[in-house]
Amino acid sequence: MDLEFYKQQALAKNKEHQKFLAGLKKKPPRNLDYLAQETHDEVFSKVDCLQCANCCKTTGPLFTEKDIEIISKNFRMKPAEFEAKYLRTDEDQDKVLQNLPCWFLNEDNTCSIYEIRPKACRAFPHTDRKKIYQINHLTVKNTVICPAAFEFVERMQEKVLKNK
């Protein structure tokens, strides 16, 4: 998977993607949630995250208190110990990883805590949510990081234009 190619494509199409997504917000198609889920499923049937793991290498998730509680319990640590060892508080007062790539990313791009990974990791790149237009800024940002997010927006554009 050529991550640099996808990144350059996403950057080149940034304004086009922003405009498309803004149009979805202004006038969402009646079947938008269905189209988004169908497109998400199509993209992820072809994209293998284990070939990429760019999200784990370049962006850290937000850790909720529940995430911290579950993961620290699994490591037999107190939540405060887990936070001190792995996390920091960012400028938005969110708990995030101290360093990247993710501590829990294995050499083969698998996740050592996959079954208990943070909620943000489970949802990334957020292309299977209802009312996708509510997170336009995040979707555009994710196209630069995630080839699947880029492909999702590209295919959504095709489908929405075809249905007009």
Helices and strands as residue ranges (DSSP letters): H 3-12, H 14-26, H 32-46, G 49-51, H 54-58, H 65-74, H 79-86, E 87-89, E 95-97, G 114-116, H 119-123, G 132-135, H 136-145, H 147-162
